[in-house]
């Protein structure tokens, strides 16, 4: 059995520590949702969306305006994925 964790509160009582049932960020959730929609022959891909951003430095990095840009690989997307937020250019 797992032991329930508690912390003292301001008034001397105990308060339960509630852990998140879904760890991660919005970007992680969106990527997982969109990964399953990678379909052969589907023209509605991220690379054709108006929110798609291509950044080129020593390498190419693909970003989505809706996910934001944290300048890390956490917000990188795949250009061939499809999502529910697709909008034609």
N, C-alpha and C positions, 0 to 999 in steps of 0.2 A: 504494500500500500504506500502511496505517496503521502508525505507529510505536508500539511497545509502550512504555507508560509504567511507570517503576519508581521506587521510593522506597528510600532506605537503611533497613535495619532496625537493631535494637539491637546486633547482633553484627557489623556492618560489611558484611554482604552486601546483596544487592538483593532487594526484594520487589515483585512485580507489583501494579499498581493494577487492581483488578477493578471495572468499572462495572456498575451494576445493569441488568439486561436489561429490567426493567419499572419505569420511574420513576413516582412518584406515591404516593398514600397508599391505605389500605384503603378510605376513603370514595370516592375516585375510582374504584377498581375496582368497588365495589358499585354506584355510580351507572351505570357503563357496562354492567354486567351487567343492571341493572334497566331501563334505558332501552329495550331491545329488547322488553320485555314490556308495553309500553303498548298495550293491546288495547281495541277498541271493545266496550262492553257487558259488560266484566268487572267483577263486583261486588267482587273482592278487590283493592282499591286501598289505597294507603298511607293515605289520609284515613279509611278505615274500620278501620285496624289499631290495636291497643292500644298500640303503640310510637310512634304519631304524636303530635307536639307542635306546637301552633300558638302562635306568639309574635306578639303585636301591639304594635307601637310606632307610629311614623309610617306604617309599612307592615306587612304580614303576612309572617312568615317561618315556613316549615315545616321541622321537624326530626324526626329519628328518634332515639329513646333508644338504639338499638343502635349508631348511628354516633357518638354523643356530640354535645356542643355546644361548639364552639370560639369561639362568638360572632363567626363570620365566615361569608362566603358559601360557604366550602369545604364546610361540612356541611349546607347547604340541600338540600332534596329537593323533588321535584315531588309534589303531592298526588295526582295521577292515575296515578302509576306503580304497578307491582306488583312485589313481590320474593319471593324464596324464603322469607323470614323472616316472612311475613305471619301474624299471629295475630288471630283475631276478638276484638273488645272484649268 
